Amino acid sequence: MGTGGLRVRGLVIDGNRTNTSGPATFTTREVHKIVWRVTGKGPLHLTLTGPDGRTRHPEWLEPHGASSHRRPGDEWGSGLRFPTPGCWHIRLTRTTGTADIPVTAVRRPAAA
């Protein structure tokens, strides 16, 4: 849960994650599609802060209609790219609150 009672749930849609349970770990360079359910009011803003402290924006962020991802809140789709390995922070902000989600990005394994 974030500030202002903001609740966030994310559903990773792509197969680029390196694990499927526990803390999210993503590979570098690919765009990862995540569907968010976010409570609160107002537009959703999403930023990524990398291990270097720089803030980046998603590849895309758009509201979604109804889906099978049944959680409280409005639904949004995003495309996130983590260009370098390390600890990243996803910040989701609406008029009524903010939530921070730490994730890890690892180098993409070399092709076999």
TORKEKOL-947326 format. One line per 3 residues: number of its first residue (from 0); their letters; for each residue y, x, z of C-alpha. Coordinates in nm, 2 decimals, always signed. Layout:
TORKEKOL-947326
NUM = a = Y,X,Z  ...;
END
This chain:
TORKEKOL-947326
0 = mgt = +0.00,+0.00,+0.00  +0.35,+0.12,-0.08  +0.69,+0.05,+0.07;
3 = ggl = +0.82,-0.31,+0.07  +0.47,-0.45,+0.08  +0.40,-0.33,-0.27;
6 = rvr = +0.03,-0.34,-0.35  -0.11,-0.15,-0.65  -0.46,-0.15,-0.81;
9 = glv = -0.54,+0.06,-1.11  -0.83,+0.02,-1.35  -0.90,+0.32,-1.58;
12 = idg = -1.00,+0.20,-1.93  -1.09,+0.53,-2.11  -1.38,+0.76,-2.07;
15 = nrt = -1.18,+1.08,-2.01  -1.21,+1.07,-1.63  -1.43,+1.34,-1.49;
18 = nts = -1.56,+1.12,-1.21  -1.60,+0.75,-1.16  -1.57,+0.70,-0.78;
21 = gpa = -1.35,+0.85,-0.52  -1.01,+1.00,-0.59  -0.91,+0.99,-0.96;
24 = tft = -0.95,+1.31,-1.15  -0.83,+1.33,-1.51  -0.86,+1.58,-1.79;
27 = tre = -0.55,+1.75,-1.93  -0.39,+1.66,-2.27  -0.56,+1.33,-2.34;
30 = vhk = -0.38,+1.00,-2.30  -0.55,+0.80,-2.02  -0.52,+0.42,-2.04;
33 = ivw = -0.48,+0.25,-1.70  -0.43,-0.12,-1.63  -0.23,-0.18,-1.32;
36 = rvt = -0.20,-0.49,-1.10  +0.12,-0.46,-0.90  +0.26,-0.71,-0.65;
39 = gkg = +0.63,-0.76,-0.60  +0.92,-0.86,-0.82  +1.12,-0.71,-1.10;
42 = plh = +1.04,-0.47,-1.38  +0.79,-0.20,-1.33  +0.90,+0.17,-1.36;
45 = ltl = +0.64,+0.44,-1.37  +0.69,+0.82,-1.34  +0.47,+1.12,-1.31;
48 = tgp = +0.56,+1.42,-1.11  +0.36,+1.73,-1.19  +0.26,+2.04,-0.99;
51 = dgr = +0.58,+2.21,-1.12  +0.79,+1.93,-0.97  +0.91,+1.80,-1.30;
54 = trh = +0.92,+1.43,-1.36  +0.77,+1.29,-1.68  +0.74,+0.94,-1.82;
57 = pew = +0.43,+0.76,-1.94  +0.34,+0.75,-2.31  +0.38,+0.38,-2.29;
60 = lep = +0.42,+0.11,-2.02  +0.39,-0.26,-2.12  +0.33,-0.59,-1.94;
63 = hga = -0.01,-0.75,-2.01  -0.12,-1.11,-2.02  -0.42,-1.24,-1.84;
66 = ssh = -0.74,-1.03,-1.83  -1.06,-0.99,-1.64  -0.90,-0.74,-1.40;
69 = rrp = -0.87,-1.00,-1.12  -0.64,-0.86,-0.86  -0.31,-0.98,-0.70;
72 = gde = +0.01,-0.91,-0.88  +0.14,-0.88,-1.24  -0.06,-0.68,-1.49;
75 = wgs = +0.08,-0.38,-1.68  -0.09,-0.13,-1.92  +0.01,+0.23,-1.93;
78 = glr = -0.08,+0.55,-2.12  -0.06,+0.86,-1.90  -0.08,+1.22,-2.02;
81 = fpt = -0.12,+1.51,-1.77  -0.03,+1.82,-1.97  -0.12,+2.08,-1.71;
84 = pgc = -0.39,+2.10,-1.44  -0.31,+2.04,-1.07  -0.20,+1.77,-0.83;
87 = whi = +0.01,+1.50,-0.99  +0.19,+1.20,-0.83  +0.21,+0.86,-1.01;
90 = rlt = +0.51,+0.66,-0.88  +0.53,+0.29,-0.94  +0.85,+0.12,-0.86;
93 = rtt = +0.96,-0.25,-0.87  +1.27,-0.41,-0.73  +1.09,-0.49,-0.40;
96 = gta = +0.91,-0.16,-0.33  +0.75,+0.17,-0.44  +0.40,+0.32,-0.43;
99 = dip = +0.29,+0.68,-0.48  -0.06,+0.77,-0.60  -0.19,+1.13,-0.60;
102 = vta = -0.43,+1.23,-0.87  -0.58,+1.55,-0.99  -0.58,+1.68,-1.35;
105 = vrr = -0.83,+1.94,-1.46  -0.86,+2.14,-1.78  -1.05,+1.97,-2.05;
108 = paa = -1.39,+2.15,-2.09  -1.43,+2.34,-2.42  -1.62,+2.16,-2.69;
111 = a = -1.98,+2.25,-2.72;
END
